[in-house]
Amino acid sequence: MSRTVPSLPRRAAVPRELLVASTSSGLLRLAALEWTGMALGWFVMAWAPVLAPLAVLVVAGRLHALGVLLHDAVHLPSRTADWRLCPLTVLAGYPVASTLEAMRYHHLRHHRDAGLPTDPYRKPPDGGPLRTAWRWLLLLGVIPGWVLRGPVGLCAWAIPALRTPYARVFLQDRSGRVLTQDAEVLACARAEVGQVLFHVGVLMLALRWPSQVAWGYGLPLLVASGFNAHRLLAEHTAAPAHGRSLEDVLACTRDHGLGWLGRWGLAPHHVGLHVVHHLHPHVSLTHLPRLRAWYVARFAEQYPRPRPY
């Protein structure tokens, strides 16, 4: 006789002690640790050039981790002024060619509409390994494309007619509205100033030390973009959502990177625990393992099986 699987509630009653939010000071400390890791990689490149390819992977993993920390900052529970968000944007955002405003624009819309037609990250139907490889190649250009987003955004700040295409292409807007006077798009365009200045500085360094900047930043950033592309493909499914219930989240998200490869670079800071992150986006990434264990213990039949990497 088959066992009846209990129906899912719209949202589970999770103990409050498991719902611990991130703090800007905590994210700053983690960003400082990631910069220490990058400094170690650069040291290896300088003093043991034969190990430069391995050091590139180390730096790339730390760049990917910085992007994850900026992603966590998007979910901070309050938008009140906090001076720590400025150095956090510089340390964790600009190196991966993003700003807090730009990531907040597309990422919060993804969480609100996950699996729905308006989801900016909605995954198309699976089409086999060749199509997956092609999608990975397309996603590989995301972070390098964000470098271009900066100057385009500055132009859109000055020229209203450019704001709608800027939002469509670089902020992944799916609203279909004319955004010429949209305050949020204007704020994103204005925030590109810092990102552009950062990469102008990188360009000046590259003109003086081209090989060092290529190995120490350019190549690792491209590899980090590859890690990010893998993560986007791994943590979502092509299953369409019909609403925003617990059942919808379990259908269109999945966990991945639970092993050492994930901790090292493919899914740093537990970002691969994507199912519970979608269920409780304000919970700090560092507290997701306990939260996932709570869900797996209570919804073992319905909780999706993770990918191994």
Sequence and secondary structure as in RCSB ss.txt:
>XXXX:A:sequence
MSRTVPSLPRRAAVPRELLVASTSSGLLRLAALEWTGMALGWFVMAWAPVLAPLAVLVVAGRLHALGVLLHDAVH
LPSRTADWRLCPLTVLAGYPVASTLEAMRYHHLRHHRDAGLPTDPYRKPPDGGPLRTAWRWLLLLGVIPGWVLRG
PVGLCAWAIPALRTPYARVFLQDRSGRVLTQDAEVLACARAEVGQVLFHVGVLMLALRWPSQVAWGYGLPLLVAS
GFNAHRLLAEHTAAPAHGRSLEDVLACTRDHGLGWLGRWGLAPHHVGLHVVHHLHPHVSLTHLPRLRAWYVARFA
EQYPRPRPY
>XXXX:A:secstr
         SS    GGG  B  HHHHHHHHHHHHHHHHHHHHHHHH GGGHHHHHHHHHHHHHHHHHHHHHHHT
 S  S  TTHHHHIIIIIGGGT  HHHHHHHHHHHHHTTTSTT TT      HHHHHHHHHHHHHTHHHHHHHHH
HHHHHHHH GGGHHHHHHHHS   S    TT HHHHHHHHHHHHHHHHHHHHHHHHHHSHHHHIIIIIHHHHHHH
HHHHHHHHHSB S   SSSSHHHHHHHB     SHHIIIIISGGGTT HHHHHHSTTB GGGHHHHHHHHHHH T
TTS      
